């Protein structure tokens, strides 16, 4: 029922010319609606990790609670733009026969120009809630706060780029 309702809302947003953003399951949904694939299972997905992003030289923090993933690689390259990614995190199993797939990168943030949508696989909105877990990786609270702020600021920049048609 949820998929049917979300597909209805997706088509309605398209008819109205609305831009869309999806986080976690929403990013997977947008990938499928753009013609990509949903990966049902990843053998290993660490909850807390860093990702690379196109316009920054340093990695930034991201948290995830998933073992599914967006997989746009079957689309024509002009139909998606990978903005954030991780490398070597997991094997991907697809289909009933568990075919293993090994993409060069795992998509964390993808822009889909054809449907004017931004998919963020991780959970930037949970970083502040995950402070206790993250603090084990940082010696000082100030360093952690700066890292969280950088991720939240970056995701806000991406949303503003989407809204301002600057992708």
C-alpha positions, 0 to 999 in steps of 0.5 A: 500500500505504501508503494502505491501511495508513494507512486501516486504522490510521485506522479502528482508531484511530476504533473505539478512540476515539483522538485523532489528529495528522498532520504533513505527509502525515499532515495531508493524509491526515486532511483526506481522511479527514474528507471534504476534498480533497488538493491534488496540486500547488501551483505555489509553496511556499516551504520556509521561511515564517511563518504566522498562528495564531488565538490569537497576534497575531504570525506564527510560523515553520514549515517545509515540504517539500511541494507538496501541501496539505490542502483542507478548504473543501469540508466544512461549516464545522463539520467543520473549524477552521483554526488556522494559515494562510498567505496568498497563498503559492501557486496551487493546481492540482487534477485532470487538467485543472489547474483553478486554485483560489484559496482565501483562505488556505492551511491550515497547521494544521487541527482536524477535530472529527468525527474528533478529529484535528489536522493540521499541514501544516508540519514544526515538528520540523525547525526546529532542524535548519534553523538554518543556513537560518533564521539568514540571516533573523535577525541574532542566534542568540538571536532565532532560538532564541526564534522556534523555541521559540515555534513548538515550544511552540505546537505542543505546546500544540495537541497538549495541547489535543487530548489534553485535549479543549479545542478 
